[in-house]
Amino acid sequence: MARPNSLQSKIEKRITESREYVFLTREFTDLSGRRQVLRALRKIVAEGRLVRLGCGVYGLATAAGSTERPTLHHPDGFAGAARTALTKLGVEWEPTEGERTAEQPQPVAAVRIKRRFSRRLSFGQTELVVER
């Protein structure tokens, strides 16, 4: 538990007051410097309130019942969280051709992008597949 007026508690308060599921590091840099924000986010991840999805991208976490590992909390799972992150990063994306024609949701999180994108987004064993 963080001290009442620490940077970590300010970030946690902003997260709980938000209705979002995905957060970027730059959303918290108005509170302090980048290094301090990264240190506070690392502590929040260690406590299991957030999960790291990629470089500067974090997702809301919930405690798993029987396991001690936190799980990603997003209504659409990892695919939805990854797409939200892409939108927040300013990357234009669209569903893949296979996803548009399929009647059931695809088991693999994949998107089609038009420009260059070099980040990796993943959670656990699942990684976002980027098609060009």
N, C-alpha and C positions, 0 to 999 in steps of 0.2 A: 504494500500500500504506500502510495506516494504522500509526501507531506502536502498539507492543504494548499499552499500557494506556489508549489513547484511547477516547473515547465511540464513535467509528466502529468500532473493533475489537471493542468490547463488543457493539454491535448486530450486527455481522457474525457474531460467535460465537453469539449467541442465534438468529440466522437459520439458521445451519448446523446447530445442534443440534436445531432444531425440525423436525417432520415436516409442517409446514403449507406451503401455497403462497401464501397471502394474509396480509398483515400490515397492521395499523392503526397509526397514529402513537401512539395512546394505549397501545399494548402496550409501548412503550419509554420512556414518560415517568417510570417509576420509576428510570431510570438517570440522568436529568438533566432540565433544564427543557425545555419544549416547543420553544422556538426552537433550542436546541442540538441537540435530536433531529431537528428538521426540516433543519437544516444538515447533519448527519451523513447523514441519509437522502438528501438531494440529492446528496451526494458519492458515495454507494453507487450511486445511479441513474446518475450520470455515468460511473462505472466499469463499468456494465453488469451488475451483480449483481442489481439490482431494476429493475422497470419501474413507472412511476406509472400507476395505473388511474383515479384520481380524487382528490378532495380528502381527504387523509389515508389513502388506500388504496393499497397497493403490492403487486405480485405478484412472485413469484420469477422470475428471468430465466435463460436459458441463451444461450450464444453461438451465433449462427447460423453455419453452416459457411462459406459463401462471402461473406456480407455482414458488415459490421461492426456492424450493428444487433442488439441483443439481442432475443430473442423470449420471449414469455410461456411459462413452463413450468408447465403444469397438465394433468393427465390428460384433463380434459374441455374443454380449450381455454378461450377467453375466456368462454363461457357458464358453465362450471363455476366459473371464478375469480370472476365477477360474482355468482353465486349464493352462493358462500362468503362474499364480502364483505358481501352483504345479510344473511346469517345472523349474521355477526360484529357488524354494526351494529345488530342487534336488529329488523330489518324482517321482518315476516311476508310470505312470498311463496309462490306456487304456480305450477306450469307453466301456460302459456296454453292455451286451449281447442284451438287448432290443433295444438299440440304433443301434447296428450293423445290426440287422435284420429289423428294421423299415425303411420305405421309407421316412417318414417325420421326421423332427427334434422333439425330445422329449420335452414336456413342462417343465420337471424337469431337473435341472442341476445335473447330476450324473456321477461319474467315478468309475472305478474299480482300486484298488491299490493292490500291492502285499505285502507291508510291513506295519508296524504300522504307523499311521498318526493321531495325536491327536488334530490338530488345527481345528477351525471352520471357514469356509469362508462363508460370507453372505453379502447381500446387500438388505436393505429394508426387505421385507417379504420372499425373496428367499434365501435359504440356499443350499450349495453344499451337495449332498447326496453321501456318500462314501461307496462303497461296497467292500467286501473282497473276 
